[in-house]
Amino acid sequence: EKLEQKCEVSYQGVEGKNALELLKSSHKVETQTFGEMGEFVTTIDGVKAPATHFWAFSVNGKLAEVGAGDYQTKSDDTLNWKLQKIEL
């Protein structure tokens, strides 16, 4: 399997749970904590974001404006993670 094919994860929201805890409940996740910005996902299911990319988190097709740990999901949310190139 190519890296790209493994580089997308989707799931439904659950009332009262945040996006990060849902991700962790169904996938193997590694995170790094950056001060006040909270936890950043660095690896999902063994796929570590290379230096040129990051794990981007979107809700219903739009890039999230808050960290996954701060996003309280709703049951009709579709959450998506994929490797995205860092634009400098």
N, C-alpha and C positions, 0 to 999 in steps of 0.2 A: 504493500500500500504506500502510495505517495504521501508525503507530509501534508500536502494541501487537503487531501481527502479526510484526514483525521482532524483537520483544523477547524471543525465547526461543531458546536454543541447547541442543541435547542431543547427547551422544556417549557412546560406551562407553569404559570405562577400559582401560588397557594396563599389564600388570605392569611395575613398575620405572620408570614415568613418572609425573610429578606432573600434577595436574589443569590447572595453568597452562600447562605446556609442550605438553600435548595440545591445549588450546584454541588456543594460538598456532600450532600446526602446521596447523590446518585453518581458521582464521579470522584476519581482520585485527584485531589487538587493540592497544589503547593502555592503558598502565598508569601509575600514579603510585606512587612509593615513599614510605611513611610510616614513618620511623625503624625501630624494631624490629618493627613490625607487618608489614613487608615490602611486597610489591607489591599494589596494589589495581587491579582492572580498572575503567577508566573508560569505555571505548568498545569495542564489539564490532561489527565489520563496518560501521563508520561511524555506529553508533547510540550517541551519547554519553548517559550517564545525566544527566537534568536534575537541578537542585539538590534537587528534592523526592524523588528516587529513587536507588537504587543497584543495581548488578548483583549480585544475590544468587546464591550458588552452593550447590547442593544435591547430595547424593549419595544415590541410591536414595530420592528423595522427602523426605529430611530435610535441613534447613538445616545446612551444614557448620559445625563448631565451630573449624576452623583455616582459615588462608588457603589459597587454591588452590595456591600454590607449596609449601606444606608438606604437602599431602595426596597421599600416594603411592597411586595408583589400583591397583585389581585388575581383572582382565579381566571379572569379572561385575558391576562397578559401572556404573550409569547415572548420568552426570553431567549436570547441568542448570543453565543460567544463565538468569535472567530478571530483568527490571526490577521492582523491588519498591519500594513507597512507604516512605519513612522515617517511622516512627511516632515522634513526639516525646513 
